[in-house]
């Protein structure tokens, strides 16, 4: 049994955030909310690209050996 498996239950679980209630928001507020979500998506995609580049670089480095 790996250490991670034994202590898996000790870490607090993060609750899934509730969706925003869009019915109480005006059009401008919803547009701002969408812009914020799109910015977060862009940030997440950049993080994915960086991790993929690191992985590719590491694979290329170890294949040369």
PDB file of N, CA, C and O in Angstrom:
ATOM      1  N   UNK A   1       0.848  -1.179   0.000  1.00  0.00           N
ATOM      2  CA  UNK A   1       0.000   0.000   0.000  1.00  0.00           C
ATOM      3  C   UNK A   1       0.891   1.238   0.000  1.00  0.00           C
ATOM      4  O   UNK A   1       1.799   1.352   0.823  1.00  0.00           O
ATOM      5  N   UNK A   2       0.638   2.149  -0.905  1.00  0.00           N
ATOM      6  CA  UNK A   2       1.422   3.377  -0.994  1.00  0.00           C
ATOM      7  C   UNK A   2       0.997   4.357   0.098  1.00  0.00           C
ATOM      8  O   UNK A   2      -0.115   4.298   0.623  1.00  0.00           O
ATOM      9  N   UNK A   3       1.907   5.243   0.414  1.00  0.00           N
ATOM     10  CA  UNK A   3       1.615   6.240   1.453  1.00  0.00           C
ATOM     11  C   UNK A   3       0.420   7.095   1.057  1.00  0.00           C
ATOM     12  O   UNK A   3      -0.423   7.412   1.897  1.00  0.00           O
ATOM     13  N   UNK A   4       0.342   7.464  -0.199  1.00  0.00           N
ATOM     14  CA  UNK A   4      -0.763   8.308  -0.659  1.00  0.00           C
ATOM     15  C   UNK A   4      -2.117   7.647  -0.417  1.00  0.00           C
ATOM     16  O   UNK A   4      -3.087   8.327  -0.081  1.00  0.00           O
ATOM     17  N   UNK A   5      -2.189   6.353  -0.581  1.00  0.00           N
ATOM     18  CA  UNK A   5      -3.460   5.640  -0.384  1.00  0.00           C
ATOM     19  C   UNK A   5      -3.872   5.649   1.090  1.00  0.00           C
ATOM     20  O   UNK A   5      -5.061   5.740   1.398  1.00  0.00           O
ATOM     21  N   UNK A   6      -2.915   5.555   1.986  1.00  0.00           N
ATOM     22  CA  UNK A   6      -3.243   5.509   3.411  1.00  0.00           C
ATOM     23  C   UNK A   6      -3.737   6.853   3.926  1.00  0.00           C
ATOM     24  O   UNK A   6      -4.606   6.898   4.797  1.00  0.00           O
ATOM     25  N   UNK A   7      -3.201   7.937   3.406  1.00  0.00           N
ATOM     26  CA  UNK A   7      -3.536   9.260   3.923  1.00  0.00           C
ATOM     27  C   UNK A   7      -4.527  10.017   3.044  1.00  0.00           C
ATOM     28  O   UNK A   7      -4.780  11.202   3.265  1.00  0.00           O
ATOM     29  N   UNK A   8      -5.073   9.347   2.070  1.00  0.00           N
ATOM     30  CA  UNK A   8      -6.004   9.984   1.146  1.00  0.00           C
ATOM     31  C   UNK A   8      -7.219  10.566   1.876  1.00  0.00           C
ATOM     32  O   UNK A   8      -7.690  11.648   1.525  1.00  0.00           O
ATOM     33  N   UNK A   9      -7.721   9.865   2.874  1.00  0.00           N
ATOM     34  CA  UNK A   9      -8.912  10.315   3.586  1.00  0.00           C
ATOM     35  C   UNK A   9      -8.634  11.452   4.560  1.00  0.00           C
ATOM     36  O   UNK A   9      -9.572  12.077   5.055  1.00  0.00           O
ATOM     37  N   UNK A  10      -7.367  11.734   4.846  1.00  0.00           N
ATOM     38  CA  UNK A  10      -7.040  12.782   5.802  1.00  0.00           C
ATOM     39  C   UNK A  10      -7.109  14.178   5.193  1.00  0.00           C
ATOM     40  O   UNK A  10      -7.237  15.162   5.920  1.00  0.00           O
ATOM     41  N   UNK A  11      -7.026  14.275   3.873  1.00  0.00           N
ATOM     42  CA  UNK A  11      -7.068  15.580   3.218  1.00  0.00           C
ATOM     43  C   UNK A  11      -8.515  16.054   3.109  1.00  0.00           C
ATOM     44  O   UNK A  11      -9.405  15.282   2.753  1.00  0.00           O
ATOM     45  N   UNK A  12      -8.741  17.331   3.420  1.00  0.00           N
ATOM     46  CA  UNK A  12     -10.114  17.838   3.309  1.00  0.00           C
ATOM     47  C   UNK A  12     -10.565  17.866   1.851  1.00  0.00           C
ATOM     48  O   UNK A  12      -9.790  18.201   0.955  1.00  0.00           O
ATOM     49  N   UNK A  13     -11.788  17.521   1.635  1.00  0.00           N
ATOM     50  CA  UNK A  13     -12.337  17.534   0.282  1.00  0.00           C
ATOM     51  C   UNK A  13     -12.870  18.923  -0.015  1.00  0.00           C
ATOM     52  O   UNK A  13     -13.524  19.547   0.820  1.00  0.00           O
ATOM     53  N   UNK A  14     -12.582  19.392  -1.209  1.00  0.00           N
ATOM     54  CA  UNK A  14     -13.041  20.717  -1.596  1.00  0.00           C
ATOM     55  C   UNK A  14     -14.463  20.594  -2.142  1.00  0.00           C
ATOM     56  O   UNK A  14     -14.745  19.777  -3.018  1.00  0.00           O
ATOM     57  N   UNK A  15     -15.335  21.417  -1.607  1.00  0.00           N
ATOM     58  CA  UNK A  15     -16.722  21.409  -2.062  1.00  0.00           C
ATOM     59  C   UNK A  15     -16.806  22.083  -3.423  1.00  0.00           C
ATOM     60  O   UNK A  15     -16.126  23.075  -3.685  1.00  0.00           O
ATOM     61  N   UNK A  16     -17.641  21.535  -4.273  1.00  0.00           N
ATOM     62  CA  UNK A  16     -17.868  22.113  -5.590  1.00  0.00           C
ATOM     63  C   UNK A  16     -18.645  23.410  -5.407  1.00  0.00           C
ATOM     64  O   UNK A  16     -19.695  23.413  -4.764  1.00  0.00           O
ATOM     65  N   UNK A  17     -18.143  24.519  -5.967  1.00  0.00           N
ATOM     66  CA  UNK A  17     -18.857  25.788  -5.774  1.00  0.00           C
ATOM     67  C   UNK A  17     -20.219  25.766  -6.453  1.00  0.00           C
ATOM     68  O   UNK A  17     -20.382  25.189  -7.528  1.00  0.00           O
ATOM     69  N   UNK A  18     -21.184  26.397  -5.818  1.00  0.00           N
ATOM     70  CA  UNK A  18     -22.532  26.461  -6.376  1.00  0.00           C
ATOM     71  C   UNK A  18     -22.528  27.415  -7.568  1.00  0.00           C
ATOM     72  O   UNK A  18     -21.820  28.422  -7.551  1.00  0.00           O
ATOM     73  N   UNK A  19     -23.311  27.108  -8.598  1.00  0.00           N
ATOM     74  CA  UNK A  19     -23.403  28.015  -9.747  1.00  0.00           C
ATOM     75  C   UNK A  19     -23.988  29.361  -9.320  1.00  0.00           C
ATOM     76  O   UNK A  19     -24.833  29.431  -8.427  1.00  0.00           O
ATOM     77  N   UNK A  20     -23.529  30.415  -9.966  1.00  0.00           N
ATOM     78  CA  UNK A  20     -24.058  31.745  -9.655  1.00  0.00           C
ATOM     79  C   UNK A  20     -25.512  31.833 -10.109  1.00  0.00           C
ATOM     80  O   UNK A  20     -25.910  31.238 -11.110  1.00  0.00           O
ATOM     81  N   UNK A  21     -26.282  32.586  -9.351  1.00  0.00           N
ATOM     82  CA  UNK A  21     -27.683  32.834  -9.706  1.00  0.00           C
ATOM     83  C   UNK A  21     -27.706  33.979 -10.706  1.00  0.00           C
ATOM     84  O   UNK A  21     -27.573  35.144 -10.331  1.00  0.00           O
ATOM     85  N   UNK A  22     -27.874  33.646 -11.969  1.00  0.00           N
ATOM     86  CA  UNK A  22     -27.848  34.653 -13.019  1.00  0.00           C
ATOM     87  C   UNK A  22     -29.142  35.457 -13.094  1.00  0.00           C
ATOM     88  O   UNK A  22     -29.174  36.523 -13.709  1.00  0.00           O
ATOM     89  N   UNK A  23     -30.191  34.961 -12.485  1.00  0.00           N
ATOM     90  CA  UNK A  23     -31.487  35.646 -12.578  1.00  0.00           C
ATOM     91  C   UNK A  23     -31.485  36.979 -11.851  1.00  0.00           C
ATOM     92  O   UNK A  23     -32.281  37.858 -12.179  1.00  0.00           O
ATOM     93  N   UNK A  24     -30.610  37.147 -10.872  1.00  0.00           N
ATOM     94  CA  UNK A  24     -30.573  38.398 -10.113  1.00  0.00           C
ATOM     95  C   UNK A  24     -29.561  39.386 -10.689  1.00  0.00           C
ATOM     96  O   UNK A  24     -29.411  40.493 -10.172  1.00  0.00           O
ATOM     97  N   UNK A  25     -28.871  38.991 -11.752  1.00  0.00           N
ATOM     98  CA  UNK A  25     -27.828  39.829 -12.337  1.00  0.00           C
ATOM     99  C   UNK A  25     -28.365  40.545 -13.576  1.00  0.00           C
ATOM    100  O   UNK A  25     -29.201  40.015 -14.309  1.00  0.00           O
ATOM    101  N   UNK A  26     -27.865  41.752 -13.788  1.00  0.00           N
ATOM    102  CA  UNK A  26     -28.193  42.489 -14.999  1.00  0.00           C
ATOM    103  C   UNK A  26     -27.316  42.033 -16.147  1.00  0.00           C
ATOM    104  O   UNK A  26     -26.374  41.263 -15.960  1.00  0.00           O
ATOM    105  N   UNK A  27     -27.637  42.520 -17.343  1.00  0.00           N
ATOM    106  CA  UNK A  27     -26.893  42.133 -18.541  1.00  0.00           C
ATOM    107  C   UNK A  27     -25.415  42.493 -18.398  1.00  0.00           C
ATOM    108  O   UNK A  27     -24.550  41.672 -18.704  1.00  0.00           O
ATOM    109  N   UNK A  28     -25.117  43.690 -17.946  1.00  0.00           N
ATOM    110  CA  UNK A  28     -23.724  44.122 -17.803  1.00  0.00           C
ATOM    111  C   UNK A  28     -22.990  43.243 -16.792  1.00  0.00           C
ATOM    112  O   UNK A  28     -21.823  42.905 -16.994  1.00  0.00           O
ATOM    113  N   UNK A  29     -23.660  42.877 -15.720  1.00  0.00           N
ATOM    114  CA  UNK A  29     -23.039  42.005 -14.710  1.00  0.00           C
ATOM    115  C   UNK A  29     -22.762  40.622 -15.275  1.00  0.00           C
ATOM    116  O   UNK A  29     -21.714  40.035 -15.006  1.00  0.00           O
ATOM    117  N   UNK A  30     -23.689  40.107 -16.048  1.00  0.00           N
ATOM    118  CA  UNK A  30     -23.493  38.786 -16.661  1.00  0.00           C
ATOM    119  C   UNK A  30     -22.352  38.844 -17.666  1.00  0.00           C
ATOM    120  O   UNK A  30     -21.545  37.917 -17.740  1.00  0.00           O
ATOM    121  N   UNK A  31     -22.276  39.921 -18.440  1.00  0.00           N
ATOM    122  CA  UNK A  31     -21.177  40.067 -19.401  1.00  0.00           C
ATOM    123  C   UNK A  31     -19.831  40.145 -18.677  1.00  0.00           C
ATOM    124  O   UNK A  31     -18.847  39.566 -19.138  1.00  0.00           O
ATOM    125  N   UNK A  32     -19.782  40.849 -17.558  1.00  0.00           N
ATOM    126  CA  UNK A  32     -18.548  40.919 -16.772  1.00  0.00           C
ATOM    127  C   UNK A  32     -18.202  39.552 -16.199  1.00  0.00           C
ATOM    128  O   UNK A  32     -17.032  39.171 -16.149  1.00  0.00           O
ATOM    129  N   UNK A  33     -19.212  38.824 -15.770  1.00  0.00           N
ATOM    130  CA  UNK A  33     -19.008  37.479 -15.237  1.00  0.00           C
ATOM    131  C   UNK A  33     -18.442  36.561 -16.325  1.00  0.00           C
ATOM    132  O   UNK A  33     -17.521  35.785 -16.069  1.00  0.00           O
ATOM    133  N   UNK A  34     -18.991  36.652 -17.525  1.00  0.00           N
ATOM    134  CA  UNK A  34     -18.497  35.855 -18.648  1.00  0.00           C
ATOM    135  C   UNK A  34     -17.053  36.223 -18.958  1.00  0.00           C
ATOM    136  O   UNK A  34     -16.229  35.340 -19.198  1.00  0.00           O
ATOM    137  N   UNK A  35     -16.734  37.516 -18.957  1.00  0.00           N
ATOM    138  CA  UNK A  35     -15.358  37.957 -19.226  1.00  0.00           C
ATOM    139  C   UNK A  35     -14.395  37.384 -18.188  1.00  0.00           C
ATOM    140  O   UNK A  35     -13.290  36.960 -18.526  1.00  0.00           O
ATOM    141  N   UNK A  36     -14.816  37.373 -16.930  1.00  0.00           N
ATOM    142  CA  UNK A  36     -13.967  36.817 -15.866  1.00  0.00           C
ATOM    143  C   UNK A  36     -13.770  35.312 -16.068  1.00  0.00           C
ATOM    144  O   UNK A  36     -12.668  34.799 -15.876  1.00  0.00           O
ATOM    145  N   UNK A  37     -14.825  34.614 -16.449  1.00  0.00           N
ATOM    146  CA  UNK A  37     -14.709  33.172 -16.704  1.00  0.00           C
ATOM    147  C   UNK A  37     -13.795  32.899 -17.893  1.00  0.00           C
ATOM    148  O   UNK A  37     -12.978  31.979 -17.855  1.00  0.00           O
ATOM    149  N   UNK A  38     -13.932  33.703 -18.952  1.00  0.00           N
ATOM    150  CA  UNK A  38     -13.074  33.518 -20.126  1.00  0.00           C
ATOM    151  C   UNK A  38     -11.608  33.785 -19.781  1.00  0.00           C
ATOM    152  O   UNK A  38     -10.718  33.104 -20.291  1.00  0.00           O
ATOM    153  N   UNK A  39     -11.353  34.768 -18.924  1.00  0.00           N
ATOM    154  CA  UNK A  39      -9.982  35.039 -18.486  1.00  0.00           C
ATOM    155  C   UNK A  39      -9.432  33.851 -17.707  1.00  0.00           C
ATOM    156  O   UNK A  39      -8.265  33.493 -17.868  1.00  0.00           O
ATOM    157  N   UNK A  40     -10.251  33.242 -16.873  1.00  0.00           N
ATOM    158  CA  UNK A  40      -9.817  32.073 -16.100  1.00  0.00           C
ATOM    159  C   UNK A  40      -9.562  30.879 -17.019  1.00  0.00           C
ATOM    160  O   UNK A  40      -8.623  30.115 -16.796  1.00  0.00           O
ATOM    161  N   UNK A  41     -10.390  30.714 -18.046  1.00  0.00           N
ATOM    162  CA  UNK A  41     -10.178  29.641 -19.022  1.00  0.00           C
ATOM    163  C   UNK A  41      -8.850  29.852 -19.746  1.00  0.00           C
ATOM    164  O   UNK A  41      -8.092  28.903 -19.945  1.00  0.00           O
ATOM    165  N   UNK A  42      -8.572  31.081 -20.135  1.00  0.00           N
ATOM    166  CA  UNK A  42      -7.309  31.408 -20.804  1.00  0.00           C
ATOM    167  C   UNK A  42      -6.128  31.093 -19.894  1.00  0.00           C
ATOM    168  O   UNK A  42      -5.125  30.540 -20.343  1.00  0.00           O
ATOM    169  N   UNK A  43      -6.244  31.442 -18.630  1.00  0.00           N
ATOM    170  CA  UNK A  43      -5.182  31.164 -17.659  1.00  0.00           C
ATOM    171  C   UNK A  43      -4.972  29.661 -17.497  1.00  0.00           C
ATOM    172  O   UNK A  43      -3.837  29.192 -17.424  1.00  0.00           O
ATOM    173  N   UNK A  44      -6.064  28.913 -17.442  1.00  0.00           N
ATOM    174  CA  UNK A  44      -5.968  27.458 -17.296  1.00  0.00           C
ATOM    175  C   UNK A  44      -5.338  26.828 -18.540  1.00  0.00           C
ATOM    176  O   UNK A  44      -4.527  25.909 -18.426  1.00  0.00           O
ATOM    177  N   UNK A  45      -5.705  27.314 -19.720  1.00  0.00           N
ATOM    178  CA  UNK A  45      -5.123  26.776 -20.957  1.00  0.00           C
ATOM    179  C   UNK A  45      -3.628  27.081 -21.033  1.00  0.00           C
ATOM    180  O   UNK A  45      -2.853  26.262 -21.525  1.00  0.00           O
ATOM    181  N   UNK A  46      -3.225  28.244 -20.552  1.00  0.00           N
ATOM    182  CA  UNK A  46      -1.799  28.590 -20.529  1.00  0.00           C
ATOM    183  C   UNK A  46      -1.045  27.666 -19.572  1.00  0.00           C
ATOM    184  O   UNK A  46       0.082  27.262 -19.858  1.00  0.00           O
ATOM    185  N   UNK A  47      -1.656  27.336 -18.451  1.00  0.00           N
ATOM    186  CA  UNK A  47      -1.026  26.422 -17.497  1.00  0.00           C
ATOM    187  C   UNK A  47      -0.869  25.035 -18.112  1.00  0.00           C
ATOM    188  O   UNK A  47       0.158  24.381 -17.928  1.00  0.00           O
ATOM    189  N   UNK A  48      -1.880  24.592 -18.835  1.00  0.00           N
ATOM    190  CA  UNK A  48      -1.811  23.293 -19.514  1.00  0.00           C
ATOM    191  C   UNK A  48      -0.688  23.299 -20.540  1.00  0.00           C
ATOM    192  O   UNK A  48       0.097  22.353 -20.608  1.00  0.00           O
ATOM    193  N   UNK A  49      -0.607  24.358 -21.338  1.00  0.00           N
ATOM    194  CA  UNK A  49       0.441  24.456 -22.361  1.00  0.00           C
ATOM    195  C   UNK A  49       1.829  24.445 -21.727  1.00  0.00           C
ATOM    196  O   UNK A  49       2.744  23.803 -22.243  1.00  0.00           O
ATOM    197  N   UNK A  50       1.988  25.151 -20.616  1.00  0.00           N
ATOM    198  CA  UNK A  50       3.281  25.174 -19.932  1.00  0.00           C
ATOM    199  C   UNK A  50       3.652  23.790 -19.408  1.00  0.00           C
ATOM    200  O   UNK A  50       4.800  23.364 -19.530  1.00  0.00           O
ATOM    201  N   UNK A  51       2.689  23.096 -18.830  1.00  0.00           N
ATOM    202  CA  UNK A  51       2.969  21.752 -18.306  1.00  0.00           C
ATOM    203  C   UNK A  51       3.294  20.779 -19.434  1.00  0.00           C
ATOM    204  O   UNK A  51       4.170  19.926 -19.289  1.00  0.00           O
ATOM    205  N   UNK A  52       2.590  20.906 -20.560  1.00  0.00           N
ATOM    206  CA  UNK A  52       2.875  20.038 -21.697  1.00  0.00           C
ATOM    207  C   UNK A  52       4.264  20.314 -22.255  1.00  0.00           C
ATOM    208  O   UNK A  52       4.971  19.388 -22.653  1.00  0.00           O
ATOM    209  N   UNK A  53       4.660  21.592 -22.287  1.00  0.00           N
ATOM    210  CA  UNK A  53       5.999  21.940 -22.766  1.00  0.00           C
ATOM    211  C   UNK A  53       7.074  21.387 -21.837  1.00  0.00           C
ATOM    212  O   UNK A  53       8.103  20.899 -22.304  1.00  0.00           O
ATOM    213  N   UNK A  54       6.845  21.457 -20.530  1.00  0.00           N
ATOM    214  CA  UNK A  54       7.801  20.897 -19.566  1.00  0.00           C
ATOM    215  C   UNK A  54       7.920  19.390 -19.750  1.00  0.00           C
ATOM    216  O   UNK A  54       9.018  18.836 -19.719  1.00  0.00           O
ATOM    217  N   UNK A  55       6.788  18.739 -19.939  1.00  0.00           N
ATOM    218  CA  UNK A  55       6.793  17.287 -20.117  1.00  0.00           C
ATOM    219  C   UNK A  55       7.537  16.909 -21.391  1.00  0.00           C
ATOM    220  O   UNK A  55       8.339  15.975 -21.394  1.00  0.00           O
ATOM    221  N   UNK A  56       7.266  17.642 -22.480  1.00  0.00           N
ATOM    222  CA  UNK A  56       7.942  17.363 -23.753  1.00  0.00           C
ATOM    223  C   UNK A  56       9.438  17.578 -23.625  1.00  0.00           C
ATOM    224  O   UNK A  56      10.227  16.785 -24.139  1.00  0.00           O
ATOM    225  N   UNK A  57       9.837  18.648 -22.939  1.00  0.00           N
ATOM    226  CA  UNK A  57      11.264  18.913 -22.758  1.00  0.00           C
ATOM    227  C   UNK A  57      11.925  17.811 -21.945  1.00  0.00           C
ATOM    228  O   UNK A  57      13.033  17.382 -22.266  1.00  0.00           O
ATOM    229  N   UNK A  58      11.255  17.351 -20.897  1.00  0.00           N
ATOM    230  CA  UNK A  58      11.813  16.287 -20.072  1.00  0.00           C
ATOM    231  C   UNK A  58      11.913  14.984 -20.858  1.00  0.00           C
ATOM    232  O   UNK A  58      12.907  14.266 -20.750  1.00  0.00           O
ATOM    233  N   UNK A  59      10.892  14.681 -21.643  1.00  0.00           N
ATOM    234  CA  UNK A  59      10.931  13.462 -22.466  1.00  0.00           C
ATOM    235  C   UNK A  59      12.058  13.529 -23.481  1.00  0.00           C
ATOM    236  O   UNK A  59      12.759  12.543 -23.706  1.00  0.00           O
ATOM    237  N   UNK A  60      12.232  14.698 -24.097  1.00  0.00           N
ATOM    238  CA  UNK A  60      13.304  14.853 -25.087  1.00  0.00           C
ATOM    239  C   UNK A  60      14.670  14.722 -24.426  1.00  0.00           C
ATOM    240  O   UNK A  60      15.576  14.115 -24.998  1.00  0.00           O
ATOM    241  N   UNK A  61      14.829  15.275 -23.245  1.00  0.00           N
ATOM    242  CA  UNK A  61      16.094  15.205 -22.527  1.00  0.00           C
ATOM    243  C   UNK A  61      16.463  13.759 -22.191  1.00  0.00           C
ATOM    244  O   UNK A  61      17.604  13.340 -22.387  1.00  0.00           O
ATOM    245  N   UNK A  62      15.501  13.014 -21.692  1.00  0.00           N
ATOM    246  CA  UNK A  62      15.819  11.644 -21.274  1.00  0.00           C
ATOM    247  C   UNK A  62      15.909  10.669 -22.429  1.00  0.00           C
ATOM    248  O   UNK A  62      16.502   9.601 -22.276  1.00  0.00           O
ATOM    249  N   UNK A  63      15.343  10.998 -23.579  1.00  0.00           N
ATOM    250  CA  UNK A  63      15.490  10.139 -24.748  1.00  0.00           C
ATOM    251  C   UNK A  63      16.890  10.227 -25.352  1.00  0.00           C
ATOM    252  O   UNK A  63      17.356   9.284 -25.991  1.00  0.00           O
ATOM    253  N   UNK A  64      17.559  11.367 -25.147  1.00  0.00           N
ATOM    254  CA  UNK A  64      18.909  11.564 -25.697  1.00  0.00           C
ATOM    255  C   UNK A  64      19.960  10.698 -25.018  1.00  0.00           C
ATOM    256  O   UNK A  64      20.996  10.384 -25.605  1.00  0.00           O
ATOM    257  N   UNK A  65      19.682  10.316 -23.773  1.00  0.00           N
ATOM    258  CA  UNK A  65      20.653   9.567 -22.979  1.00  0.00           C
ATOM    259  C   UNK A  65      20.905   8.245 -23.509  1.00  0.00           C
ATOM    260  O   UNK A  65      21.703   7.495 -22.945  1.00  0.00           O
TER     261      UNK A  65
END
